[in-house]
Amino acid sequence: MGLFDIFKRKNIAEQNYENIARIEEQKQPETNVQEHSESSPTKDNNVSISMPMDQIYKYLQIDFESRGYEDALSNPDISYRDMNKKLIISNLKVLFKQIKQSYFDILNKTEFHIKSREQAGLIDIVEQLKNRKNLLDNHISEINKMEADLEKGEDYMIGMLLSYERGFLRGLAALSLETLNINR
């Protein structure tokens, strides 16, 4: 009976290892990236598929006006404003790097899967993986274009700076009006 117990322990250990491997695979960002197409149904039509690139769009849509307003009230110095605008741009550049790195990681994994599935003769899976790879390549190209547009100062890329500037000016105006009202 002792010999059979050894085999049981080995099976339990193998099962635990497989469960841990499955959990680790689910944690990887690769699972968040799925093929984007209008015809691909999701389980729940209200749930959108989140792509790493969406983080950039969310950052670009942040309204920095209230932050600019608060900054002007706390420190109305123009050099402080300029420093904060540089910080906003710097954070966006860091976000670009993070997102591109995650896409490169996902691309490497996808390329590995393409090669291994081709060797296994899984044609349909290989085609799906190639479509996914094309989508990832397109997203990386779009991020590169956004970086170039940021350097050129394209409107859609500097809207957050304009928003911050407007808030800062509103804060300066509020300080001036408060000072004028006190002196009257």
N, C-alpha and C positions, 0 to 999 in steps of 0.2 A: 504493500500500500504506500510506503514512503516514496517509492519511485514515481508513482502516479501523481503524488502531491507536488513533486518537482515540476512536472509538466503543467499542472494546473496553475502553479505560480507563474510559470513562464507565459502562459496564455493571458493571465490577468495583467502581467507587466506589459505584454505586447498590446493589449487592448488599451491600457492607460496611455502608452506611447502614441498610439494611433489617435486617441481622443485629444491629446495635447497637440499633436500635429494639425488636426482639423481645426482646433480653436485658434492656433497661430495663423493658419491660412485665412481664417475669417477676419482676423485683426488687421491683415495687410491691406494697404490702400488699394491694391489691385481689385479687391471685391467691390469697391465703390465706383469704379469706372466700368461702365457698361456701354454697349453700342447705342449711340444716339440716332434714332430715326423716328420719323413721324408714324411709321407703320408698326413699330415695335410696341406691343401692348405691355402695360405694366399691371401688376396685381391690383393696384388701386390707382385709378386715373388721377386722383388728387395729389398723389405723391410724385414729385419730380425726381429725376435722376440727377444726383449732385456730381458735378465734375470738379476737379481741382481748380480749373480756370474760373469757376463761379466765384471763388474767393476774391479774385482780382476785381471782378465786376462789383461785388459787394463793397469792396474797399473804395472803388471809384464812386459809388453812389452814396457814400457816407456824407452827411451834411456837416461840414466843419464850421458852419456859421456860428453856432452856439459856443463852440470851443474858442473861436476867434474872439467872440464877444467877451467871454470870461477872461481870456488872456489879456485883452486890452484893459479890463477893469483891474486885474492884478498887477500888470506891468505894462504901462502904455508906451514903452520904448519901441521905436521902429526897428531897432536891431533885434529885439526880442521877437517881433513879428517875423522878420526875415529868417531868423534862426528856426522858428517853428515851421515855416513854410518849407525850408530845406529838410527838416525832420520828416514832414509829411511825404516828401518826394523820396527821401531815403528809405522810409518804411515801405513805400510802394516798390522800390527797387529790390529790397530784401524779399518782398512777397514774390516778385517775378522770379528771383533765383530759387526760392523754395518750391514754387509750383513747377518750374522747369525741371528741377531735380527730381521731383516726384514723378513727373511724366517720363523722364529718362529711365528711372527705375522700373516703371511699369512697362515701358517699351522693351527694356532688356528681358524682362520676364516673358513678355508676349512673344518676342523673337525666339526665345528658348522653346516656348510651347509650340510655336509654328514648326520649328525644326524637328522636334521630337514627335509631333503628331503627323508630320509628313512622312517620317520614317515608319510610323505605325500604319500609314495608309488611310488616315481619317480625313478624307477630302472635305467633307462638310465642315468639320471643326476647323480645319486649316483655313477655309474661306472665311469663316466667321472671325478667326483670329487676324487674318489679313485685313479685313474690314475695320476691325478694332485698331490695328496698327495704323491704318490710314487716318482714322479719326484722331488718334494721338498725335500723329505727325502734323495734321492740320491745326490742332490746338497749339502745338509748339510754334508753328509758323505764325499763328495769330499773336502769340505772346511776343515773339520777336518783332512783329510789326508794331505792337503796342509800345514796346521799349523804344523803337525808333521814333514813333509818334510823340512819345514823352520828351525825347531829346529835341524834337522839332518844335515842341510847344503846341501841338494840335489841341483844339478846343476841348474835345471830349476827354483828353487826358489831364487837362489842367483845371477842369471844373471844380475840383475839390480845393484847389488853391484860391480860385476866385471866391468860392464860398467862404473860406477862412478869412480872406481879405475883407470881404463885405462885413463879416461879423466883427472883425477887429475894428474897422472903421465905425461901425455902429457903437461899439464899446467906447471908442475915443469920443464920439459925439455925445454919448450918454455922460461921460465924465465931464465934458465941457459944459453941457446943460446943467448938470448938478452943481458945478462950480459957479455958474452964472446965477442960478436960483438961490444959492446960499448967499452970494454977495448982494443981492437985492434987498 
